[in-house]
């Protein structure tokens, strides 16, 4: 569960992170992309191979980060539901759904 989010930082289970993260099955890992504000297939391919049923994308405080059409299509073709929300809303949605181990989050902390 995500304890707190504010621009540039997120606290998950009491630990603070100051970089973008992927959360899946209780594991938190750094999330780096080829380009900062655009998600490509390459950026989410390893997560997709883990077969979450849903990925919630936190697109930044102002929603600047975009999931490319190709990446969104790739995920949907692999049976993965895609939700794209500003990060504050994505955090709320992830917390609502976090009891379901098939839900992942890919969270951009700034912009």
N, CA, C and O atoms as CSV, one atom per row, in Angstrom:
chain,resi,resn,atom,element,x,y,z
A,1,UNK,N,N,0.846,-1.183,0.000
A,1,UNK,CA,C,0.000,0.000,0.000
A,1,UNK,C,C,0.891,1.246,0.000
A,1,UNK,O,O,1.957,1.274,0.615
A,2,UNK,N,N,0.426,2.257,-0.698
A,2,UNK,CA,C,1.160,3.517,-0.776
A,2,UNK,C,C,0.696,4.398,0.379
A,2,UNK,O,O,-0.491,4.689,0.524
A,3,UNK,N,N,1.660,4.813,1.197
A,3,UNK,CA,C,1.348,5.633,2.367
A,3,UNK,C,C,1.119,7.094,2.007
A,3,UNK,O,O,0.218,7.744,2.539
A,4,UNK,N,N,1.957,7.608,1.085
A,4,UNK,CA,C,1.904,9.048,0.804
A,4,UNK,C,C,2.570,9.342,-0.532
A,4,UNK,O,O,3.563,8.713,-0.899
A,5,UNK,N,N,2.010,10.304,-1.249
A,5,UNK,CA,C,2.637,10.800,-2.476
A,5,UNK,C,C,2.601,12.316,-2.453
A,5,UNK,O,O,1.593,12.923,-2.090
A,6,UNK,N,N,3.700,12.911,-2.840
A,6,UNK,CA,C,3.746,14.334,-3.149
A,6,UNK,C,C,4.756,14.493,-4.275
A,6,UNK,O,O,5.583,13.607,-4.494
A,7,UNK,N,N,4.701,15.591,-4.977
A,7,UNK,CA,C,5.553,15.811,-6.132
A,7,UNK,C,C,6.999,15.429,-5.817
A,7,UNK,O,O,7.629,16.002,-4.928
A,8,UNK,N,N,7.507,14.456,-6.558
A,8,UNK,CA,C,8.907,14.062,-6.435
A,8,UNK,C,C,9.222,12.990,-5.410
A,8,UNK,O,O,10.367,12.549,-5.320
A,9,UNK,N,N,8.234,12.559,-4.632
A,9,UNK,CA,C,8.506,11.540,-3.620
A,9,UNK,C,C,7.253,10.694,-3.353
A,9,UNK,O,O,6.120,11.164,-3.457
A,10,UNK,N,N,7.505,9.445,-3.009
A,10,UNK,CA,C,6.421,8.534,-2.668
A,10,UNK,C,C,6.885,7.680,-1.491
A,10,UNK,O,O,8.051,7.290,-1.423
A,11,UNK,N,N,5.979,7.394,-0.574
A,11,UNK,CA,C,6.282,6.542,0.569
A,11,UNK,C,C,5.406,5.304,0.478
A,11,UNK,O,O,4.180,5.384,0.400
A,12,UNK,N,N,6.083,4.141,0.491
A,12,UNK,CA,C,5.400,2.859,0.362
A,12,UNK,C,C,5.828,1.985,1.526
A,12,UNK,O,O,7.018,1.733,1.716
A,13,UNK,N,N,4.872,1.528,2.294
A,13,UNK,CA,C,5.156,0.689,3.463
A,13,UNK,C,C,6.248,1.308,4.342
A,13,UNK,O,O,7.145,0.619,4.826
A,14,UNK,N,N,6.145,2.621,4.531
A,14,UNK,CA,C,7.060,3.333,5.418
A,14,UNK,C,C,8.399,3.716,4.819
A,14,UNK,O,O,9.180,4.409,5.472
A,15,UNK,N,N,8.693,3.289,3.599
A,15,UNK,CA,C,9.971,3.616,2.959
A,15,UNK,C,C,9.742,4.673,1.885
A,15,UNK,O,O,8.826,4.567,1.069
A,16,UNK,N,N,10.592,5.689,1.905
A,16,UNK,CA,C,10.468,6.818,0.978
A,16,UNK,C,C,11.332,6.598,-0.264
A,16,UNK,O,O,12.476,6.155,-0.170
A,17,UNK,N,N,10.760,6.916,-1.429
A,17,UNK,CA,C,11.458,6.808,-2.711
A,17,UNK,C,C,11.400,8.160,-3.406
A,17,UNK,O,O,10.380,8.848,-3.362
A,18,UNK,N,N,12.498,8.535,-4.046
A,18,UNK,CA,C,12.521,9.800,-4.782
A,18,UNK,C,C,12.779,9.564,-6.271
A,18,UNK,O,O,13.326,10.425,-6.961
A,19,UNK,N,N,12.381,8.398,-6.753
A,19,UNK,CA,C,12.483,8.057,-8.169
A,19,UNK,C,C,11.231,7.281,-8.564
A,19,UNK,O,O,10.546,6.713,-7.715
A,20,UNK,N,N,10.944,7.265,-9.855
A,20,UNK,CA,C,9.778,6.549,-10.358
A,20,UNK,C,C,9.878,5.073,-9.994
A,20,UNK,O,O,10.968,4.503,-9.939
A,21,UNK,N,N,8.722,4.466,-9.746
A,21,UNK,CA,C,8.706,3.081,-9.271
A,21,UNK,C,C,7.658,2.249,-10.002
A,21,UNK,O,O,6.676,2.760,-10.540
A,22,UNK,N,N,7.913,0.949,-9.996
A,22,UNK,CA,C,6.919,-0.051,-10.372
A,22,UNK,C,C,6.635,-0.864,-9.117
A,22,UNK,O,O,7.549,-1.268,-8.398
A,23,UNK,N,N,5.362,-1.094,-8.871
A,23,UNK,CA,C,4.932,-1.881,-7.712
A,23,UNK,C,C,4.141,-3.075,-8.248
A,23,UNK,O,O,3.170,-2.907,-8.985
A,24,UNK,N,N,4.566,-4.271,-7.872
A,24,UNK,CA,C,3.831,-5.465,-8.286
A,24,UNK,C,C,4.143,-6.597,-7.327
A,24,UNK,O,O,5.304,-6.884,-7.036
A,25,UNK,N,N,3.096,-7.231,-6.846
A,25,UNK,CA,C,3.199,-8.371,-5.923
A,25,UNK,C,C,4.081,-8.054,-4.719
A,25,UNK,O,O,4.904,-8.872,-4.307
A,26,UNK,N,N,3.902,-6.867,-4.163
A,26,UNK,CA,C,4.632,-6.472,-2.971
A,26,UNK,C,C,6.069,-6.044,-3.212
A,26,UNK,O,O,6.771,-5.687,-2.266
A,27,UNK,N,N,6.513,-6.073,-4.436
A,27,UNK,CA,C,7.890,-5.691,-4.777
A,27,UNK,C,C,7.888,-4.277,-5.354
A,27,UNK,O,O,7.043,-3.935,-6.181
A,28,UNK,N,N,8.830,-3.471,-4.916
A,28,UNK,CA,C,8.986,-2.112,-5.423
A,28,UNK,C,C,10.340,-2.033,-6.110
A,28,UNK,O,O,11.365,-2.395,-5.532
A,29,UNK,N,N,10.333,-1.551,-7.361
A,29,UNK,CA,C,11.605,-1.414,-8.068
A,29,UNK,C,C,11.636,-0.095,-8.824
A,29,UNK,O,O,10.601,0.475,-9.168
A,30,UNK,N,N,12.847,0.369,-9.072
A,30,UNK,CA,C,13.036,1.600,-9.831
A,30,UNK,C,C,12.494,1.425,-11.239
A,30,UNK,O,O,12.548,0.336,-11.810
A,31,UNK,N,N,11.970,2.514,-11.790
A,31,UNK,CA,C,11.432,2.473,-13.138
A,31,UNK,C,C,12.065,3.583,-13.965
A,31,UNK,O,O,11.783,4.765,-13.766
A,32,UNK,N,N,12.921,3.184,-14.889
A,32,UNK,CA,C,13.586,4.116,-15.797
A,32,UNK,C,C,13.053,3.875,-17.193
A,32,UNK,O,O,12.822,2.733,-17.590
A,33,UNK,N,N,12.861,4.941,-17.930
A,33,UNK,CA,C,12.337,4.848,-19.286
A,33,UNK,C,C,13.334,5.424,-20.282
A,33,UNK,O,O,14.198,6.228,-19.930
A,34,UNK,N,N,13.192,4.990,-21.544
A,34,UNK,CA,C,14.064,5.498,-22.600
A,34,UNK,C,C,13.946,7.012,-22.725
A,34,UNK,O,O,14.947,7.712,-22.882
A,35,UNK,N,N,12.725,7.506,-22.656
A,35,UNK,CA,C,12.493,8.951,-22.622
A,35,UNK,C,C,11.609,9.246,-21.428
A,35,UNK,O,O,10.645,8.529,-21.160
A,36,UNK,N,N,11.936,10.275,-20.737
A,36,UNK,CA,C,11.330,10.574,-19.445
A,36,UNK,C,C,9.804,10.636,-19.451
A,36,UNK,O,O,9.167,10.134,-18.525
A,37,UNK,N,N,9.220,11.234,-20.462
A,37,UNK,CA,C,7.782,11.487,-20.418
A,37,UNK,C,C,6.979,10.690,-21.428
A,37,UNK,O,O,5.845,11.051,-21.743
A,38,UNK,N,N,7.552,9.612,-21.940
A,38,UNK,CA,C,6.840,8.761,-22.884
A,38,UNK,C,C,7.154,7.300,-22.564
A,38,UNK,O,O,8.317,6.913,-22.455
A,39,UNK,N,N,6.110,6.507,-22.419
A,39,UNK,CA,C,6.273,5.087,-22.111
A,39,UNK,C,C,6.215,4.292,-23.408
A,39,UNK,O,O,5.225,4.345,-24.139
A,40,UNK,N,N,7.285,3.555,-23.684
A,40,UNK,CA,C,7.347,2.702,-24.870
A,40,UNK,C,C,7.129,1.241,-24.455
A,40,UNK,O,O,7.071,0.918,-23.269
A,41,UNK,N,N,7.011,0.385,-25.446
A,41,UNK,CA,C,6.874,-1.051,-25.157
A,41,UNK,C,C,8.073,-1.529,-24.350
A,41,UNK,O,O,7.913,-2.270,-23.380
A,42,UNK,N,N,9.260,-1.114,-24.739
A,42,UNK,CA,C,10.474,-1.537,-24.041
A,42,UNK,C,C,10.424,-1.183,-22.548
A,42,UNK,O,O,10.950,-1.919,-21.713
A,43,UNK,N,N,9.790,-0.058,-22.223
A,43,UNK,CA,C,9.732,0.412,-20.833
A,43,UNK,C,C,8.840,-0.447,-19.936
A,43,UNK,O,O,9.000,-0.440,-18.716
A,44,UNK,N,N,7.905,-1.186,-20.531
A,44,UNK,CA,C,6.967,-1.967,-19.725
A,44,UNK,C,C,6.963,-3.455,-20.094
A,44,UNK,O,O,6.179,-4.236,-19.554
A,45,UNK,N,N,7.836,-3.829,-21.007
A,45,UNK,CA,C,7.857,-5.207,-21.494
A,45,UNK,C,C,8.131,-6.223,-20.383
A,45,UNK,O,O,7.461,-7.253,-20.310
A,46,UNK,N,N,9.100,-5.943,-19.529
A,46,UNK,CA,C,9.422,-6.911,-18.465
A,46,UNK,C,C,8.260,-7.038,-17.479
A,46,UNK,O,O,7.980,-8.138,-17.001
A,47,UNK,N,N,7.585,-5.943,-17.171
A,47,UNK,CA,C,6.419,-6.019,-16.296
A,47,UNK,C,C,5.303,-6.808,-16.972
A,47,UNK,O,O,4.657,-7.636,-16.331
A,48,UNK,N,N,5.073,-6.563,-18.241
A,48,UNK,CA,C,4.017,-7.280,-18.966
A,48,UNK,C,C,4.256,-8.784,-18.952
A,48,UNK,O,O,3.306,-9.563,-18.874
A,49,UNK,N,N,5.509,-9.192,-19.026
A,49,UNK,CA,C,5.838,-10.620,-19.012
A,49,UNK,C,C,5.511,-11.280,-17.670
A,49,UNK,O,O,5.395,-12.503,-17.588
A,50,UNK,N,N,5.363,-10.469,-16.624
A,50,UNK,CA,C,4.980,-10.983,-15.306
A,50,UNK,C,C,3.470,-11.195,-15.201
A,50,UNK,O,O,2.988,-11.723,-14.199
A,51,UNK,N,N,2.724,-10.788,-16.225
A,51,UNK,CA,C,1.306,-11.045,-16.386
A,51,UNK,C,C,0.374,-10.407,-15.349
A,51,UNK,O,O,-0.508,-11.089,-14.827
A,52,UNK,N,N,0.544,-9.132,-15.041
A,52,UNK,CA,C,-0.486,-8.494,-14.218
A,52,UNK,C,C,-1.775,-8.423,-15.021
A,52,UNK,O,O,-1.740,-8.414,-16.252
A,53,UNK,N,N,-2.908,-8.373,-14.340
A,53,UNK,CA,C,-4.181,-8.224,-15.045
A,53,UNK,C,C,-4.454,-6.749,-15.337
A,53,UNK,O,O,-5.127,-6.412,-16.310
A,54,UNK,N,N,-3.922,-5.876,-14.478
A,54,UNK,CA,C,-4.126,-4.436,-14.617
A,54,UNK,C,C,-2.821,-3.721,-14.303
A,54,UNK,O,O,-2.103,-4.099,-13.378
A,55,UNK,N,N,-2.517,-2.682,-15.081
A,55,UNK,CA,C,-1.421,-1.770,-14.742
A,55,UNK,C,C,-2.018,-0.377,-14.617
A,55,UNK,O,O,-2.661,0.128,-15.537
A,56,UNK,N,N,-1.792,0.223,-13.470
A,56,UNK,CA,C,-2.210,1.601,-13.225
A,56,UNK,C,C,-0.991,2.480,-13.448
A,56,UNK,O,O,0.011,2.355,-12.744
A,57,UNK,N,N,-1.078,3.365,-14.425
A,57,UNK,CA,C,0.007,4.294,-14.689
A,57,UNK,C,C,-0.276,5.607,-13.986
A,57,UNK,O,O,-1.327,6.214,-14.191
A,58,UNK,N,N,0.669,6.049,-13.150
A,58,UNK,CA,C,0.636,7.383,-12.576
A,58,UNK,C,C,1.398,8.279,-13.529
A,58,UNK,O,O,2.613,8.142,-13.671
A,59,UNK,N,N,0.705,9.192,-14.183
A,59,UNK,CA,C,1.294,9.967,-15.274
A,59,UNK,C,C,1.932,11.277,-14.827
A,59,UNK,O,O,2.217,12.143,-15.655
A,60,UNK,N,N,2.156,11.427,-13.536
A,60,UNK,CA,C,2.769,12.642,-13.000
A,60,UNK,C,C,1.731,13.539,-12.353
A,60,UNK,O,O,0.529,13.362,-12.550
A,61,UNK,N,N,2.203,14.494,-11.586
A,61,UNK,CA,C,1.302,15.389,-10.867
A,61,UNK,C,C,0.368,16.141,-11.811
A,61,UNK,O,O,-0.795,16.374,-11.481
A,62,UNK,N,N,0.871,16.518,-12.973
A,62,UNK,CA,C,0.072,17.256,-13.956
A,62,UNK,C,C,-0.321,16.402,-15.157
A,62,UNK,O,O,-0.943,16.903,-16.094
A,63,UNK,N,N,0.037,15.115,-15.138
A,63,UNK,CA,C,-0.323,14.219,-16.231
A,63,UNK,C,C,0.532,14.367,-17.476
A,63,UNK,O,O,0.066,14.079,-18.579
A,64,UNK,N,N,1.776,14.810,-17.323
A,64,UNK,CA,C,2.649,15.067,-18.463
A,64,UNK,C,C,3.133,13.769,-19.136
A,64,UNK,O,O,3.255,13.722,-20.360
A,65,UNK,N,N,3.405,12.728,-18.356
A,65,UNK,CA,C,3.898,11.481,-18.936
A,65,UNK,C,C,2.775,10.809,-19.734
A,65,UNK,O,O,1.632,10.745,-19.282
A,66,UNK,N,N,3.117,10.314,-20.915
A,66,UNK,CA,C,2.140,9.661,-21.782
A,66,UNK,C,C,2.555,8.220,-22.048
A,66,UNK,O,O,3.741,7.915,-22.173
A,67,UNK,N,N,1.571,7.347,-22.131
A,67,UNK,CA,C,1.793,5.964,-22.546
A,67,UNK,C,C,1.561,5.948,-24.056
A,67,UNK,O,O,0.484,6.313,-24.527
A,68,UNK,N,N,2.568,5.528,-24.805
A,68,UNK,CA,C,2.427,5.527,-26.261
A,68,UNK,C,C,1.289,4.609,-26.686
A,68,UNK,O,O,0.953,3.648,-25.993
A,69,UNK,N,N,0.711,4.920,-27.823
A,69,UNK,CA,C,-0.355,4.089,-28.374
A,69,UNK,C,C,0.139,2.669,-28.578
A,69,UNK,O,O,-0.588,1.709,-28.322
A,70,UNK,N,N,1.391,2.535,-29.047
A,70,UNK,CA,C,1.966,1.207,-29.271
A,70,UNK,C,C,2.068,0.416,-27.972
A,70,UNK,O,O,1.754,-0.774,-27.942
A,71,UNK,N,N,2.508,1.077,-26.893
A,71,UNK,CA,C,2.628,0.398,-25.594
A,71,UNK,C,C,1.255,0.016,-25.053
A,71,UNK,O,O,1.067,-1.085,-24.536
A,72,UNK,N,N,0.308,0.923,-25.175
A,72,UNK,CA,C,-1.049,0.632,-24.706
A,72,UNK,C,C,-1.648,-0.539,-25.488
A,72,UNK,O,O,-2.251,-1.436,-24.899
A,73,UNK,N,N,-1.482,-0.529,-26.807
A,73,UNK,CA,C,-1.980,-1.631,-27.637
A,73,UNK,C,C,-1.300,-2.948,-27.272
A,73,UNK,O,O,-1.954,-3.987,-27.181
A,74,UNK,N,N,0.009,-2.900,-27.066
A,74,UNK,CA,C,0.776,-4.098,-26.683
A,74,UNK,C,C,0.218,-4.702,-25.395
A,74,UNK,O,O,0.013,-5.913,-25.311
A,75,UNK,N,N,-0.023,-3.866,-24.404
A,75,UNK,CA,C,-0.541,-4.353,-23.125
A,75,UNK,C,C,-1.939,-4.964,-23.307
A,75,UNK,O,O,-2.216,-6.055,-22.810
A,76,UNK,N,N,-2.790,-4.265,-24.005
A,76,UNK,CA,C,-4.155,-4.760,-24.198
A,76,UNK,C,C,-4.171,-6.050,-25.003
A,76,UNK,O,O,-4.976,-6.939,-24.727
A,77,UNK,N,N,-3.293,-6.167,-25.994
A,77,UNK,CA,C,-3.203,-7.398,-26.781
A,77,UNK,C,C,-2.731,-8.571,-25.928
A,77,UNK,O,O,-2.982,-9.731,-26.254
A,78,UNK,N,N,-2.049,-8.255,-24.838
A,78,UNK,CA,C,-1.593,-9.284,-23.905
A,78,UNK,C,C,-2.566,-9.465,-22.740
A,78,UNK,O,O,-2.220,-10.076,-21.729
A,79,UNK,N,N,-3.773,-8.937,-22.880
A,79,UNK,CA,C,-4.823,-9.137,-21.888
A,79,UNK,C,C,-4.671,-8.309,-20.627
A,79,UNK,O,O,-5.232,-8.650,-19.586
A,80,UNK,N,N,-3.922,-7.232,-20.713
A,80,UNK,CA,C,-3.672,-6.388,-19.539
A,80,UNK,C,C,-4.503,-5.117,-19.642
A,80,UNK,O,O,-4.425,-4.390,-20.633
A,81,UNK,N,N,-5.289,-4.859,-18.621
A,81,UNK,CA,C,-6.088,-3.637,-18.558
A,81,UNK,C,C,-5.162,-2.471,-18.215
A,81,UNK,O,O,-4.265,-2.606,-17.383
A,82,UNK,N,N,-5.382,-1.337,-18.855
A,82,UNK,CA,C,-4.530,-0.161,-18.670
A,82,UNK,C,C,-5.368,0.974,-18.102
A,82,UNK,O,O,-6.411,1.326,-18.652
A,83,UNK,N,N,-4.901,1.541,-16.998
A,83,UNK,CA,C,-5.507,2.740,-16.423
A,83,UNK,C,C,-4.432,3.822,-16.389
A,83,UNK,O,O,-3.335,3.586,-15.883
A,84,UNK,N,N,-4.734,4.998,-16.920
A,84,UNK,CA,C,-3.794,6.113,-16.909
A,84,UNK,C,C,-4.428,7.266,-16.145
A,84,UNK,O,O,-5.446,7.820,-16.558
A,85,UNK,N,N,-3.807,7.616,-15.025
A,85,UNK,CA,C,-4.338,8.663,-14.152
A,85,UNK,C,C,-3.202,9.557,-13.685
A,85,UNK,O,O,-2.054,9.122,-13.598
A,86,UNK,N,N,-3.527,10.809,-13.385
A,86,UNK,CA,C,-2.522,11.649,-12.735
A,86,UNK,C,C,-2.074,10.907,-11.476
A,86,UNK,O,O,-2.850,10.165,-10.875
A,87,UNK,N,N,-0.833,11.111,-11.089
A,87,UNK,CA,C,-0.253,10.276,-10.038
A,87,UNK,C,C,-1.042,10.287,-8.735
A,87,UNK,O,O,-1.194,9.234,-8.115
A,88,UNK,N,N,-1.544,11.423,-8.302
A,88,UNK,CA,C,-2.343,11.448,-7.066
A,88,UNK,C,C,-3.554,10.531,-7.157
A,88,UNK,O,O,-3.867,9.811,-6.209
A,89,UNK,N,N,-4.230,10.557,-8.295
A,89,UNK,CA,C,-5.392,9.691,-8.499
A,89,UNK,C,C,-4.978,8.231,-8.672
A,89,UNK,O,O,-5.676,7.326,-8.214
A,90,UNK,N,N,-3.848,8.006,-9.331
A,90,UNK,CA,C,-3.340,6.640,-9.516
A,90,UNK,C,C,-3.017,6.000,-8.168
A,90,UNK,O,O,-3.282,4.816,-7.958
A,91,UNK,N,N,-2.447,6.781,-7.263
A,91,UNK,CA,C,-2.136,6.283,-5.916
A,91,UNK,C,C,-3.419,5.857,-5.209
A,91,UNK,O,O,-3.471,4.784,-4.608
A,92,UNK,N,N,-4.441,6.684,-5.280
A,92,UNK,CA,C,-5.724,6.340,-4.649
A,92,UNK,C,C,-6.304,5.058,-5.247
A,92,UNK,O,O,-6.759,4.173,-4.522
A,93,UNK,N,N,-6.282,4.972,-6.576
A,93,UNK,CA,C,-6.827,3.796,-7.253
A,93,UNK,C,C,-6.030,2.538,-6.906
A,93,UNK,O,O,-6.608,1.479,-6.663
A,94,UNK,N,N,-4.691,2.659,-6.883
A,94,UNK,CA,C,-3.874,1.504,-6.527
A,94,UNK,C,C,-4.191,1.054,-5.104
A,94,UNK,O,O,-4.324,-0.143,-4.851
A,95,UNK,N,N,-4.312,1.986,-4.188
A,95,UNK,CA,C,-4.630,1.612,-2.808
A,95,UNK,C,C,-5.994,0.927,-2.719
A,95,UNK,O,O,-6.164,-0.003,-1.930
A,96,UNK,N,N,-6.961,1.371,-3.513
A,96,UNK,CA,C,-8.280,0.718,-3.536
A,96,UNK,C,C,-8.177,-0.726,-4.019
A,96,UNK,O,O,-8.893,-1.602,-3.533
A,97,UNK,N,N,-7.277,-0.970,-4.983
A,97,UNK,CA,C,-7.177,-2.284,-5.621
A,97,UNK,C,C,-6.009,-3.130,-5.122
A,97,UNK,O,O,-5.830,-4.261,-5.572
A,98,UNK,N,N,-5.221,-2.600,-4.206
A,98,UNK,CA,C,-3.956,-3.250,-3.829
A,98,UNK,C,C,-4.116,-4.624,-3.180
A,98,UNK,O,O,-3.149,-5.383,-3.123
A,99,UNK,N,N,-5.292,-4.958,-2.698
A,99,UNK,CA,C,-5.489,-6.296,-2.131
A,99,UNK,C,C,-5.456,-7.370,-3.223
A,99,UNK,O,O,-5.257,-8.550,-2.934
A,100,UNK,N,N,-5.649,-6.959,-4.460
A,100,UNK,CA,C,-5.613,-7.883,-5.592
A,100,UNK,C,C,-4.173,-7.997,-6.085
A,100,UNK,O,O,-3.637,-7.020,-6.608
A,101,UNK,N,N,-3.533,-9.145,-5.937
A,101,UNK,CA,C,-2.119,-9.282,-6.316
A,101,UNK,C,C,-1.859,-9.198,-7.816
A,101,UNK,O,O,-0.703,-9.176,-8.238
A,102,UNK,N,N,-2.914,-9.152,-8.629
A,102,UNK,CA,C,-2.718,-9.058,-10.075
A,102,UNK,C,C,-2.675,-7.618,-10.575
A,102,UNK,O,O,-2.577,-7.378,-11.779
A,103,UNK,N,N,-2.749,-6.651,-9.640
A,103,UNK,CA,C,-2.724,-5.234,-9.999
A,103,UNK,C,C,-1.310,-4.683,-9.791
A,103,UNK,O,O,-0.711,-4.855,-8.729
A,104,UNK,N,N,-0.797,-4.022,-10.823
A,104,UNK,CA,C,0.520,-3.379,-10.756
A,104,UNK,C,C,0.348,-1.874,-10.902
A,104,UNK,O,O,-0.667,-1.391,-11.404
A,105,UNK,N,N,1.367,-1.144,-10.451
A,105,UNK,CA,C,1.382,0.306,-10.641
A,105,UNK,C,C,2.745,0.697,-11.207
A,105,UNK,O,O,3.780,0.164,-10.809
A,106,UNK,N,N,2.718,1.635,-12.139
A,106,UNK,CA,C,3.931,2.228,-12.706
A,106,UNK,C,C,3.781,3.725,-12.487
A,106,UNK,O,O,2.978,4.385,-13.147
A,107,UNK,N,N,4.566,4.254,-11.551
A,107,UNK,CA,C,4.324,5.594,-11.021
A,107,UNK,C,C,5.434,6.570,-11.379
A,107,UNK,O,O,6.601,6.358,-11.050
A,108,UNK,N,N,5.043,7.660,-12.072
A,108,UNK,CA,C,5.934,8.782,-12.382
A,108,UNK,C,C,5.712,9.841,-11.303
A,108,UNK,O,O,4.574,10.248,-11.071
A,109,UNK,N,N,6.766,10.288,-10.647
A,109,UNK,CA,C,6.626,11.128,-9.451
A,109,UNK,C,C,6.580,12.628,-9.703
A,109,UNK,O,O,6.100,13.368,-8.844
A,110,UNK,N,N,7.055,13.100,-10.838
A,110,UNK,CA,C,7.095,14.534,-11.056
A,110,UNK,C,C,6.110,14.932,-12.154
A,110,UNK,O,O,5.161,14.196,-12.426
A,111,UNK,N,N,6.315,16.040,-12.761
A,111,UNK,CA,C,5.568,16.585,-13.911
A,111,UNK,C,C,4.098,16.262,-13.877
A,111,UNK,O,O,3.358,16.657,-14.778
